[in-house]
């Protein structure tokens, strides 16, 4: 089928659950559009910090836009958040320092170091601003964006609200200056800060209008015909609707043909009806399963030529097989992680490789072996699917799955609310320099700073999750915690949080030492010192292989293996040991090149059945798959 339904679009953004093929579809879509519109200039852009555009296109992809040789009207670029931030600082840093100085007791020169700190959420923030700038200034006709997985894509869209509130707070800072100017000079003369606020407000309004313009913008959701992908797609569509981001359709990747395994066809046909129900009037497009990965120009172009309406591939639902054969168990398997003395297990890798199933299976397996130990499995991915794996609704508060096994999906908002009560409200009062002068209350009161700290900048959830997890281990109420993490790029941000938070607190201490006669708050600074000590202890425990075990998950596909290699190197740079790599969905004849991972022991987990008969000895899918995987991994 042609891409006719998407012809009016100026901005096409691809997202969905990790590992479903967002990058493949965005690359193929961009190439097809470039052929369809030869007179237009197109840009294929990645905002994913762990992008794999180059792995799929089979060409080097960098921060600088590059033309594809056989598509001279198509440029490809992977955004570098560090470069964008550097440019942002160069353009706006001085005026931002001026505004913050006007809203606090801190002198401008003391604010300069804050721009050199590692702030969470900058990749999303810089990404959304850059997309707006490109469409506004770069004479590009159409932009195709390969987004991060769904949870962090929604964070990016939510930044529009954050920027609204941030600008409102900065305007209060400027209002202080206006009040003082009028008090002493009789009038206020607009300056560079006023111009900055007006420009940013205009850009933000234009950006919001663009993202919510259903005539020219759409988020195209990529999914696969499996239950966990359907659960996440449904949640994402509900969130996009609340954010007023138009949905352009659903691409169902890896659709099977009639000669596929019976239990997988049974699952596919059942889930296809559910996708049709949530698609409503939106296109539901089938992308056929390929024998080989569709990487490189020829394979991508052929893939796009074979797109069909999803319902056209649905056949008769086969009868389920009553024969159950236990999948093979391969050596080596995992050691007993409690007997080895570990307290924290982190499961990570590229989106969609099976991290959640592996994390749940490890927790279940340890629960089987150690009925006298308290074990908890926790999801810190904004797009939670841990409850989907267990077939049970989970939330922020732990739920007992078994007498010695509990599970939870951390709610960043709940953690942030507590963090505000413990630290941020008082920090806002300190930064505001409230003098108690009622005439200048708008200038010196904490209102503007409270607006700033009331917002949840993406990335703070990783920081607070880490602190919460370490507190649980320190309290001794849990013997072992298993983490189901976000995909690679945001997992690394989670692991970098101790360093970032330590740097922020060090800056605050330096300010306090200089201004302690003004602000006082000795008890509060003592609590912040205790917080920093906890953060540094958390970093040491992450880097202690006797305490923390990092387990990677991958599949035998080139793009996945390339990202797994990059993750391994990043972990080494962070001094976090990785001794195991799970080859998920292993099938004989599809080995993983172990020479790429010389420091890891390879654990092979066979393809799990999609249907489990009642006499198999396991619960129904999906919990039965978790139970089965736990038997195969230990």
Secondary structure, DSSP 4 states (H G I P E B T S, - for coil): --SGGGTT-SEEEEEESTTSSHHHHHHHHHHHHHHHTTTS-EEEEE--TT--HHHHHTS---SS-EEETTEEEEEEEE--HHHHHHHHHHHHHHHHHHHHHHTSS--HHHHGGGGGS--TTHHHHHHHHHHHHHHHHS--SEEEEEPPPHHHHHHHHHHHHHHHHHHHHHHHHHHHHHHHHHHHHSS----HHHHHHHHHHHHHHHHHHHHT-TTTEEEEEEEESSHHHHHHHHHHHHHHHHHT--EEEEEEEEE--TTS-HHHHHHHHHHHHHHHHHHTTSEEEEEE--SS---SHHHHHHHHHT-EEGGGG--PPPPPP----PPP--SS----TTTTT--EEEEE-STTSSHHHHHHHHHHHHHHH-TTS-EEEEE--SS--HHHHHTS---SS-EEEETTEEEEE--HHHHHHHHIIIIIHHHHHHHHT----GGGHHHHSTHHHHHHHTS--TTHHHHHHHHHHHHHHHHTS-SEEEEE---HHHHHHHHHHHHHHHHHHHHHHHHHHHHHHHH--HHHHHHHHHHHHHHHHHHHHHT-TTTEEEEEEE-S-HHHHHHHHHHHHHHHHTT--EEEEEEEEE-TT----GGGGTTSEEEEEEPPPS---GGGSSPSTTHHHHHHHHHHH-
